[in-house]
Amino acid sequence: MDSRRLTLLGRLAVVACVPYLALKLLWVLGFDIGVVDTSRVGRTTWIAANAVTFLLDAVAAVVAQTLTRPAGRRAPAWLLTFPLWMASGLLIPLLTGLAGGSVTALVTGAPHPVAAGDWLAPWVYGVVYGGFTVEAVTLFGAFALYAHQRWGGLLRRPLGALPDTGTRAMQRIFLLPAAALLTVLGAVQVLWGAGSALGVTAADVAARTVLTHASHWAAGLLSLAGAAGLVLLVLPGLLPRVRVRTALALAWCGSASAFACGGCLWLGQAVTDGLVRGASAVPEGLPGLVGALELCAGLVVLCAGSFALCELTAVPRSAPGVTGRRTAPVLAAAREHPASRAFRPAVRECATADDR
């Protein structure tokens, strides 16, 4: 049953990507369908931005299709988790900010920037954000089923039962400061969402909309949730009964949001500022510093998380051609090691009825 649902969700995610990919391709080819004001962005920047976002969504479609294939269960973990981590960081804050801003505009009667139609036609936002919503639900739903099938033994464990891997102390050295940094950055974002002008220019304050406030709230709360998840993962004794999947989901979404929607956006603006003469894309003052620090925090979490993932998913193997009485105790110990029991080869994990 889970396999059929995984296949259905993966295919729906691929279909959800099609309208966005078609629209981006038309824009790259020079067909400005749905664009009201073509002078707002330079032609070179417009084509480059649309080409990059086209490739990002194309990767999401490929990953969604891979999740539904038997070969996807044998693929290296990083090959799927990294693009899905990036997709989480881009889609979750975008959609939560949009939902929060839309509800606020509906309740308060404040103008919604999407409905203005001064740059893109309103139907374009419907196609883009409608496709993103379906894509996010189906893609992350498919990945949840995939992770349950492949790593269900680990994800259902309480934090207190996590194996003490060899790099746990090193992970604390890097991830606890990253969690503290995410806490500070999240607090700043929440203050901006509440209307504070801390470190923001008067022009930027005047340009705020309901969508801006909601986006800051979303980014701030996600960063705070990510910090809490990281602390629980590296200090499992704090709440040993909490499931690994709960702490991991918090750390995953929070760190991905800070890195993809904060740090990578700042990096793209910095690159644009350096390549385009006369451009001033990088925010000045505290907003620019926050973007740079979000990039640093995300990179630290990415590197430390990669080490932990490789360590936990590694299955001890005997050297080729080495057999006998000396290796028997080693292999027996490896089979009985908690990490080894949680991570059998992918084929056996997916075939285990208990993990379903």
Secondary structure as the mmCIF struct_conf table of DSSP 4:
data_model
#
loop_
_struct_conf.conf_type_id
_struct_conf.id
_struct_conf.beg_label_comp_id
_struct_conf.beg_label_asym_id
_struct_conf.beg_label_seq_id
_struct_conf.end_label_comp_id
_struct_conf.end_label_asym_id
_struct_conf.end_label_seq_id
HELX_RH_AL_P HELX_RH_AL_P1 ASP A 2 VAL A 28
TURN_TY1_P TURN_TY1_P1 LEU A 29 GLY A 30
TURN_TY1_P TURN_TY1_P2 ILE A 33 GLY A 34
STRN STRN1 VAL A 35 VAL A 35
BEND BEND1 VAL A 36 VAL A 36
TURN_TY1_P TURN_TY1_P3 THR A 38 SER A 39
BEND BEND2 ARG A 40 VAL A 41
HELX_RH_AL_P HELX_RH_AL_P2 ARG A 43 LEU A 67
TURN_TY1_P TURN_TY1_P4 THR A 68 THR A 68
BEND BEND3 ARG A 69 ARG A 69
HELX_RH_3T_P HELX_RH_3T_P1 PRO A 70 ARG A 73
TURN_TY1_P TURN_TY1_P5 ARG A 74 ARG A 74
BEND BEND4 ALA A 75 ALA A 75
HELX_RH_AL_P HELX_RH_AL_P3 ALA A 77 THR A 108
HELX_LH_PP_P HELX_LH_PP_P1 ALA A 110 HIS A 112
HELX_RH_3T_P HELX_RH_3T_P2 PRO A 113 ALA A 115
TURN_TY1_P TURN_TY1_P6 ALA A 116 ALA A 116
BEND BEND5 ASP A 118 TRP A 119
STRN STRN2 LEU A 120 LEU A 120
HELX_RH_AL_P HELX_RH_AL_P4 PRO A 122 LEU A 155
TURN_TY1_P TURN_TY1_P7 ARG A 156 ARG A 156
BEND BEND6 ARG A 157 ARG A 157
STRN STRN3 PRO A 158 PRO A 158
HELX_RH_3T_P HELX_RH_3T_P3 LEU A 159 ALA A 161
TURN_TY1_P TURN_TY1_P8 GLY A 166 THR A 167
HELX_RH_AL_P HELX_RH_AL_P5 ARG A 168 GLY A 193
TURN_TY1_P TURN_TY1_P9 ALA A 194 GLY A 195
TURN_TY1_P TURN_TY1_P10 LEU A 198 GLY A 199
HELX_RH_AL_P HELX_RH_AL_P6 ALA A 202 ALA A 206
TURN_TY1_P TURN_TY1_P11 ALA A 207 ALA A 207
HELX_RH_AL_P HELX_RH_AL_P7 VAL A 210 VAL A 234
TURN_TY1_P TURN_TY1_P12 PRO A 236 GLY A 237
BEND BEND7 LEU A 238 LEU A 239
TURN_TY1_P TURN_TY1_P13 PRO A 240 ARG A 241
BEND BEND8 VAL A 242 VAL A 242
STRN STRN4 ARG A 243 ARG A 243
HELX_RH_AL_P HELX_RH_AL_P8 VAL A 244 ALA A 256
HELX_RH_PI_P HELX_RH_PI_P1 SER A 257 GLY A 263
HELX_RH_AL_P HELX_RH_AL_P9 CYS A 264 LEU A 275
BEND BEND9 VAL A 276 VAL A 276
TURN_TY1_P TURN_TY1_P14 ARG A 277 GLY A 278
BEND BEND10 VAL A 282 VAL A 282
HELX_LH_PP_P HELX_LH_PP_P2 PRO A 283 GLU A 284
BEND BEND11 GLY A 285 GLY A 285
HELX_RH_AL_P HELX_RH_AL_P10 LEU A 286 THR A 313
HELX_LH_PP_P HELX_LH_PP_P3 SER A 318 ALA A 319
TURN_TY1_P TURN_TY1_P15 PRO A 320 GLY A 321
BEND BEND12 GLY A 324 GLY A 324
TURN_TY1_P TURN_TY1_P16 ARG A 325 ARG A 326
HELX_RH_AL_P HELX_RH_AL_P11 THR A 327 GLU A 336
BEND BEND13 HIS A 337 HIS A 337
HELX_RH_AL_P HELX_RH_AL_P12 PRO A 338 ALA A 342
HELX_RH_AL_P HELX_RH_AL_P13 ALA A 346 ALA A 351
HELX_RH_3T_P HELX_RH_3T_P4 ALA A 353 ASP A 355
#
